[in-house]
Amino acid sequence: MAITSKPKRNQTDIVPPSDDDPALKFIAGAGQAEPEPAKVEPTAPRKAKPILIRGIDCELLERLDEEAARRRVSRAAMVRMILAERLLG
């Protein structure tokens, strides 16, 4: 196989880009301020609120984790289940 030089293009084959070319519009918009984002309507209030519980005995926490693993749920889900059983009947 022989090595040849790159063929020369005929200047009549080159088509100038049109004004509605998306790439040119993108490049022309570079450096301009971005439009303000659309305003998001506030959502309905959440029914559940996050809480933080401190001071749980290590042995009690181990038993909680074991029961959660046995039931294949997260620790938080286990706490919710126990609270619901005890407080809601």
Secondary structure in CASP SS format (residue, H / E / C, confidence):
PFRMAT SS
TARGET T0000
AUTHOR 0000-0000-0000
METHOD secondary structure of the structure
MODEL  1
M C 1.00
A C 1.00
I C 1.00
T C 1.00
S C 1.00
K C 1.00
P C 1.00
K C 1.00
R C 1.00
N C 1.00
Q H 1.00
T H 1.00
D H 1.00
I C 1.00
V C 1.00
P C 1.00
P C 1.00
S C 1.00
D C 1.00
D C 1.00
D C 1.00
P H 1.00
A H 1.00
L H 1.00
K H 1.00
F H 1.00
I H 1.00
A H 1.00
G C 1.00
A C 1.00
G C 1.00
Q C 1.00
A C 1.00
E C 1.00
P C 1.00
E C 1.00
P C 1.00
A C 1.00
K C 1.00
V C 1.00
E C 1.00
P C 1.00
T C 1.00
A C 1.00
P C 1.00
R C 1.00
K C 1.00
A C 1.00
K C 1.00
P C 1.00
I C 1.00
L C 1.00
I C 1.00
R C 1.00
G C 1.00
I C 1.00
D C 1.00
C H 1.00
E H 1.00
L H 1.00
L H 1.00
E H 1.00
R H 1.00
L H 1.00
D H 1.00
E H 1.00
E H 1.00
A H 1.00
A H 1.00
R H 1.00
R H 1.00
R C 1.00
V C 1.00
S C 1.00
R H 1.00
A H 1.00
A H 1.00
M H 1.00
V H 1.00
R H 1.00
M H 1.00
I H 1.00
L H 1.00
A H 1.00
E H 1.00
R H 1.00
L H 1.00
L H 1.00
G C 1.00
END
